[in-house]
Amino acid sequence: MVRDGLRDHAADRPRGAAGRRARPLGPVPRLGPRPARQTRDGPGGRRQPVNVPEVNALEVRDVKVRFGGVYALKGVSLAVPSGMCVGLTGPNGSGKSTLVNAVTGVVDAEGEVRAQGTPLRLSRPGRAARLGLRRTYQTPRVHPKLTGIENVCTGHRLMAGRSAPAAVFRRMRAGAAERDRRRDAAAALDRVGGSAAADVTGAVMTYGQRRLVELARVLVAEPRVLLLDEPSAGLNDTEVTALRTLIADLAAEGVGVLLIDHRISLLNEVCDRLVVLEEGLKLHEGEPADVWRHDRVRAAYIGELDDAGN
């Protein structure tokens, strides 16, 4: 705009929808953790971060859960570092699934939980998901009227906050977004070995297929922390071998994994550390080989030891 021979530059600035002069854009906010600064080459030629405190993917401190007058958890603490798999084991009824339920807000709990260093308010299920936590259940949960690929789509990061049927059947603005979700869902099913269930509805899936579909659904959400509750249940030997590889790969990609499973061989092969619970208390923690040599752990699993320690 020219006024009295002088150009009014302010008038030429872009205006917002309401006619106001638009403010200049500030710096784009950084998403996720700030990249670590690097030093000279460390051991093995790898660059080593410095001056950056390590942040665990998951920290649980003094968590208690009470049902009526009975404590199912009596103050359990543990940590799951990013890029590591921590196994949670113990006899039936020791509180393993209850701990996962407490972390994800399924049951009321006391104590402190942090995800990626951020405090997590307990008893709030949606909060855990927003901080990048995803979980599976002892009994796999799939929607009976949706196909495998549709079930997996409900876990996509773009579907947060929608119910399962609405997540699939509600019309979206962009057809390309829907195609992207289905592509990602198909890739997740293929990764877990569940492609055969892609077009099978949940009502007629086998138990193993439901297990694989549920696992694919949590993967498509791109979790930072993955809580797996008996993921090998219902799987055959070939599927368990694929599961073992998948868990190791996820940890190598930087995901923190907390694994509950009844297969001791699986825990020994994929876990960096084991935490043993007994009657709602942490009995022992350490590397798998050391944990199974511990007398109290052996007693918790097989009963009282004899005088010879057998």
DODO-34435 format. One record per residue (C-alpha): residue in three letters; x, y, z. Coordinates in steps of 0.001 Angstrom, whole numbers, plus 500000, padded with zeros to 6 digits. Example, Ala and Ser with C-alpha at 12.3 -4.5 7.8 and 13.67 -1.06 7.14 Angstrom:
BEGIN
+-----+--------+--------+--------+
:   r :      X :      Y :      Z :
+-----+--------+--------+--------+
: ALA : 512300 : 495500 : 507800 :
: SER : 513670 : 498940 : 507140 :
+-----+--------+--------+--------+
# end
This chain:
BEGIN
+-----+--------+--------+--------+
:   r :      X :      Y :      Z :
+-----+--------+--------+--------+
: MET : 500000 : 500000 : 500000 :
: VAL : 501301 : 503464 : 499060 :
: ARG : 500200 : 506491 : 501081 :
: ASP : 501430 : 510038 : 500389 :
: GLY : 504281 : 508644 : 498280 :
: LEU : 505508 : 506394 : 501100 :
: ARG : 504972 : 502665 : 501209 :
: ASP : 503186 : 501389 : 504304 :
: HIS : 505018 : 498135 : 504889 :
: ALA : 502949 : 497265 : 507970 :
: ALA : 499806 : 497233 : 505868 :
: ASP : 501369 : 494665 : 503535 :
: ARG : 501944 : 492143 : 506307 :
: PRO : 499785 : 488992 : 506110 :
: ARG : 496586 : 489085 : 508060 :
: GLY : 494846 : 486327 : 509974 :
: ALA : 491383 : 484965 : 509328 :
: ALA : 489758 : 487730 : 511376 :
: GLY : 491623 : 490496 : 509564 :
: ARG : 494215 : 490981 : 512308 :
: ARG : 497841 : 491279 : 511354 :
: ALA : 499330 : 487799 : 511698 :
: ARG : 502135 : 487470 : 514194 :
: PRO : 505417 : 486165 : 512842 :
: LEU : 505936 : 482474 : 513491 :
: GLY : 508274 : 481656 : 516335 :
: PRO : 510718 : 478777 : 516391 :
: VAL : 509254 : 475358 : 515703 :
: PRO : 508995 : 473464 : 519009 :
: ARG : 511238 : 470433 : 519305 :
: LEU : 509380 : 467149 : 519610 :
: GLY : 510790 : 464405 : 521775 :
: PRO : 514034 : 464433 : 523735 :
: ARG : 516824 : 466773 : 522660 :
: PRO : 519569 : 464871 : 520824 :
: ALA : 522552 : 464140 : 523015 :
: ARG : 525788 : 466012 : 522411 :
: GLN : 528591 : 463772 : 521223 :
: THR : 532221 : 463310 : 522261 :
: ARG : 535086 : 461609 : 520505 :
: ASP : 534696 : 457988 : 519462 :
: GLY : 534095 : 455697 : 522395 :
: PRO : 534581 : 451928 : 522704 :
: GLY : 533972 : 450106 : 519459 :
: GLY : 534115 : 453361 : 517490 :
: ARG : 530659 : 454438 : 518697 :
: ARG : 530016 : 458061 : 519530 :
: GLN : 529307 : 458534 : 523222 :
: PRO : 526792 : 461087 : 524611 :
: VAL : 528026 : 463375 : 527369 :
: ASN : 526423 : 465718 : 529887 :
: VAL : 523007 : 464153 : 529243 :
: PRO : 521459 : 462343 : 532231 :
: GLU : 520067 : 458925 : 531452 :
: VAL : 516274 : 458786 : 531560 :
: ASN : 514595 : 455444 : 532093 :
: ALA : 511737 : 454562 : 529795 :
: LEU : 509748 : 453564 : 532882 :
: GLU : 510312 : 454068 : 536598 :
: VAL : 508083 : 452551 : 539268 :
: ARG : 508627 : 453651 : 542854 :
: ASP : 506968 : 452176 : 545930 :
: VAL : 503736 : 451266 : 544129 :
: LYS : 501001 : 449769 : 546297 :
: VAL : 497660 : 448304 : 545263 :
: ARG : 494978 : 447314 : 547749 :
: PHE : 491798 : 445379 : 547124 :
: GLY : 489608 : 445905 : 550156 :
: GLY : 491837 : 445289 : 553140 :
: VAL : 494343 : 443125 : 551272 :
: TYR : 497479 : 444529 : 549604 :
: ALA : 498188 : 442921 : 546241 :
: LEU : 501322 : 445082 : 545875 :
: LYS : 503183 : 446191 : 548968 :
: GLY : 505570 : 448830 : 547651 :
: VAL : 507235 : 447607 : 544452 :
: SER : 509984 : 449585 : 542717 :
: LEU : 511713 : 448864 : 539411 :
: ALA : 513137 : 450603 : 536349 :
: VAL : 513040 : 449785 : 532648 :
: PRO : 515810 : 451613 : 530746 :
: SER : 515210 : 452602 : 527150 :
: GLY : 516540 : 449967 : 524788 :
: MET : 516407 : 447168 : 527345 :
: CYS : 514047 : 444328 : 528193 :
: VAL : 513282 : 443732 : 531861 :
: GLY : 511475 : 440544 : 532804 :
: LEU : 508894 : 440490 : 535580 :
: THR : 508424 : 437024 : 537025 :
: GLY : 507186 : 435222 : 540087 :
: PRO : 504686 : 432571 : 541177 :
: ASN : 501002 : 432867 : 540283 :
: GLY : 499343 : 435575 : 542349 :
: SER : 502594 : 437403 : 543101 :
: GLY : 501333 : 440684 : 541621 :
: LYS : 502863 : 440793 : 538136 :
: SER : 499739 : 441665 : 536151 :
: THR : 498532 : 443873 : 538991 :
: LEU : 501673 : 445977 : 538604 :
: VAL : 501024 : 446435 : 534881 :
: ASN : 497409 : 447318 : 535654 :
: ALA : 498588 : 449893 : 538194 :
: VAL : 501046 : 451509 : 535764 :
: THR : 498428 : 451776 : 533018 :
: GLY : 495670 : 453051 : 535299 :
: VAL : 493422 : 449996 : 535154 :
: VAL : 493380 : 449708 : 538955 :
: ASP : 493700 : 452339 : 541662 :
: ALA : 497207 : 452525 : 543068 :
: GLU : 499514 : 454540 : 545292 :
: GLY : 503114 : 455431 : 544622 :
: GLU : 505073 : 457128 : 541854 :
: VAL : 505441 : 456203 : 538190 :
: ARG : 507442 : 458074 : 535551 :
: ALA : 507417 : 457497 : 531812 :
: GLN : 510356 : 458976 : 529914 :
: GLY : 511036 : 461064 : 533037 :
: THR : 507510 : 462533 : 533095 :
: PRO : 505377 : 461862 : 536198 :
: LEU : 502376 : 459686 : 535413 :
: ARG : 499218 : 460229 : 537417 :
: LEU : 497986 : 456864 : 538591 :
: SER : 494411 : 455669 : 538057 :
: ARG : 494239 : 457614 : 534755 :
: PRO : 494311 : 455091 : 531869 :
: GLY : 494475 : 457636 : 529030 :
: ARG : 497452 : 459423 : 530521 :
: ALA : 499696 : 456370 : 530158 :
: ALA : 498890 : 456058 : 526464 :
: ARG : 499606 : 459746 : 525836 :
: LEU : 503072 : 459276 : 527297 :
: GLY : 503871 : 456477 : 524870 :
: LEU : 503012 : 453420 : 527005 :
: ARG : 501264 : 450520 : 525351 :
: ARG : 500348 : 447142 : 526769 :
: THR : 498950 : 443726 : 525975 :
: TYR : 496721 : 441665 : 528268 :
: GLN : 496869 : 438150 : 529670 :
: THR : 493732 : 437406 : 527673 :
: PRO : 494084 : 439159 : 524283 :
: ARG : 491480 : 441814 : 523573 :
: VAL : 490172 : 442279 : 520044 :
: HIS : 486890 : 443675 : 518757 :
: PRO : 484772 : 440684 : 517649 :
: LYS : 483146 : 442441 : 514676 :
: LEU : 486306 : 443900 : 513182 :
: THR : 488807 : 442111 : 510973 :
: GLY : 492396 : 441717 : 512016 :
: ILE : 493598 : 444684 : 509990 :
: GLU : 490713 : 446838 : 511261 :
: ASN : 491537 : 445886 : 514852 :
: VAL : 495145 : 446910 : 514296 :
: CYS : 494042 : 450227 : 512759 :
: THR : 492289 : 451135 : 516025 :
: GLY : 495684 : 451278 : 517716 :
: HIS : 497200 : 453670 : 515176 :
: ARG : 498632 : 456838 : 516685 :
: LEU : 496186 : 458918 : 514597 :
: MET : 493224 : 457071 : 516131 :
: ALA : 493858 : 458054 : 519769 :
: GLY : 490682 : 458845 : 521655 :
: ARG : 488275 : 457024 : 519313 :
: SER : 486275 : 453930 : 520193 :
: ALA : 487163 : 450814 : 518213 :
: PRO : 484204 : 450808 : 515762 :
: ALA : 484318 : 454575 : 515291 :
: ALA : 488051 : 454443 : 514628 :
: VAL : 487448 : 452279 : 511568 :
: PHE : 484041 : 453236 : 510210 :
: ARG : 483907 : 456980 : 510781 :
: ARG : 484485 : 458861 : 507530 :
: MET : 487811 : 460670 : 507486 :
: ARG : 488611 : 463891 : 505688 :
: ALA : 491452 : 462435 : 503689 :
: GLY : 491313 : 459037 : 502039 :
: ALA : 495109 : 459050 : 501903 :
: ALA : 495274 : 459025 : 505702 :
: GLU : 493066 : 455944 : 505826 :
: ARG : 495264 : 454193 : 503265 :
: ASP : 498336 : 455056 : 505320 :
: ARG : 496761 : 453567 : 508431 :
: ARG : 495870 : 450346 : 506655 :
: ARG : 499349 : 450151 : 505155 :
: ASP : 500928 : 450582 : 508598 :
: ALA : 498515 : 448031 : 510088 :
: ALA : 499379 : 445494 : 507392 :
: ALA : 503089 : 446043 : 508017 :
: ALA : 502612 : 445541 : 511774 :
: LEU : 500666 : 442323 : 511215 :
: ASP : 503379 : 441066 : 508895 :
: ARG : 506069 : 441921 : 511444 :
: VAL : 504434 : 439834 : 514184 :
: GLY : 503571 : 436979 : 511822 :
: GLY : 499836 : 437616 : 511920 :
: SER : 499087 : 438405 : 508277 :
: ALA : 496814 : 435366 : 508002 :
: ALA : 494378 : 437111 : 510390 :
: ALA : 494162 : 440323 : 508342 :
: ASP : 490705 : 439548 : 506925 :
: VAL : 489428 : 437372 : 509773 :
: THR : 486930 : 438886 : 512219 :
: GLY : 487791 : 438823 : 515897 :
: ALA : 484858 : 436552 : 516702 :
: VAL : 486291 : 433634 : 514709 :
: MET : 490022 : 434158 : 515212 :
: THR : 492005 : 431461 : 516948 :
: TYR : 493481 : 432324 : 520334 :
: GLY : 496938 : 432652 : 518793 :
: GLN : 495627 : 434953 : 516053 :
: ARG : 494019 : 437226 : 518631 :
: ARG : 497331 : 437334 : 520464 :
: LEU : 499228 : 438384 : 517333 :
: VAL : 496603 : 440959 : 516310 :
: GLU : 496750 : 442549 : 519771 :
: LEU : 500540 : 442679 : 519570 :
: ALA : 500395 : 444301 : 516115 :
: ARG : 497902 : 446852 : 517459 :
: VAL : 500316 : 448073 : 520127 :
: LEU : 503224 : 448175 : 517679 :
: VAL : 501380 : 450371 : 515166 :
: ALA : 501088 : 453007 : 517915 :
: GLU : 504914 : 453344 : 517907 :
: PRO : 505314 : 452902 : 521687 :
: ARG : 508237 : 454138 : 523716 :
: VAL : 507435 : 451734 : 526539 :
: LEU : 505889 : 448321 : 525889 :
: LEU : 504326 : 446242 : 528658 :
: LEU : 503792 : 442649 : 527519 :
: ASP : 501643 : 440409 : 529725 :
: GLU : 502126 : 436723 : 528806 :
: PRO : 502622 : 437407 : 525060 :
: SER : 503701 : 433836 : 524280 :
: ALA : 500531 : 432243 : 525654 :
: GLY : 498690 : 430414 : 522868 :
: LEU : 501592 : 430637 : 520402 :
: ASN : 503278 : 427656 : 518795 :
: ASP : 507039 : 427130 : 518848 :
: THR : 507575 : 428903 : 515517 :
: GLU : 505568 : 431914 : 516670 :
: VAL : 507436 : 432013 : 519988 :
: THR : 510738 : 432078 : 518103 :
: ALA : 509460 : 435022 : 516034 :
: LEU : 508283 : 436733 : 519234 :
: ARG : 511733 : 436343 : 520757 :
: THR : 513292 : 438025 : 517727 :
: LEU : 510680 : 440794 : 517744 :
: ILE : 511272 : 441692 : 521398 :
: ALA : 515029 : 441800 : 520866 :
: ASP : 514577 : 444006 : 517791 :
: LEU : 512259 : 446417 : 519641 :
: ALA : 514784 : 446814 : 522440 :
: ALA : 517527 : 447420 : 519857 :
: GLU : 515335 : 450181 : 518397 :
: GLY : 515266 : 451950 : 521776 :
: VAL : 511924 : 450744 : 523146 :
: GLY : 511817 : 449914 : 526844 :
: VAL : 510150 : 446516 : 527283 :
: LEU : 508668 : 445058 : 530470 :
: LEU : 507967 : 441380 : 529849 :
: ILE : 505820 : 439002 : 531878 :
: ASP : 505846 : 435432 : 530617 :
: HIS : 505587 : 431906 : 531974 :
: ARG : 508277 : 430621 : 529600 :
: ILE : 511503 : 430791 : 531589 :
: SER : 513549 : 430116 : 528448 :
: LEU : 512058 : 433200 : 526761 :
: LEU : 512833 : 435379 : 529781 :
: ASN : 516415 : 434103 : 529935 :
: GLU : 517069 : 434718 : 526246 :
: VAL : 515613 : 438210 : 525757 :
: CYS : 515777 : 439907 : 529161 :
: ASP : 518702 : 441998 : 530332 :
: ARG : 517446 : 441847 : 533922 :
: LEU : 514792 : 439992 : 535873 :
: VAL : 512643 : 441253 : 538734 :
: VAL : 511068 : 438533 : 540874 :
: LEU : 507879 : 439210 : 542843 :
: GLU : 506448 : 437163 : 545663 :
: GLU : 503214 : 437998 : 547481 :
: GLY : 503282 : 441610 : 546292 :
: LEU : 506916 : 442284 : 547234 :
: LYS : 510103 : 442395 : 545191 :
: LEU : 512002 : 439281 : 546144 :
: HIS : 515104 : 439668 : 544007 :
: GLU : 516506 : 441514 : 540970 :
: GLY : 519492 : 440873 : 538753 :
: GLU : 520742 : 439238 : 535589 :
: PRO : 518816 : 436087 : 534683 :
: ALA : 521643 : 433640 : 535422 :
: ASP : 522168 : 435136 : 538875 :
: VAL : 518469 : 435346 : 539715 :
: TRP : 517791 : 431628 : 539221 :
: ARG : 520689 : 430712 : 541524 :
: HIS : 519142 : 432696 : 544372 :
: ASP : 517812 : 430351 : 547074 :
: ARG : 514720 : 432412 : 547860 :
: VAL : 513774 : 432574 : 544181 :
: ARG : 514112 : 428818 : 543827 :
: ALA : 512059 : 428314 : 546959 :
: ALA : 509321 : 430641 : 545679 :
: TYR : 509025 : 428585 : 542485 :
: ILE : 509497 : 425032 : 543691 :
: GLY : 508676 : 425165 : 547392 :
: GLU : 510921 : 424818 : 550407 :
: LEU : 514484 : 423755 : 549700 :
: ASP : 515880 : 420676 : 551402 :
: ASP : 518949 : 420721 : 553602 :
: ALA : 521175 : 420078 : 550583 :
: GLY : 519817 : 423171 : 548804 :
: ASN : 517980 : 421135 : 546176 :
+-----+--------+--------+--------+
# end
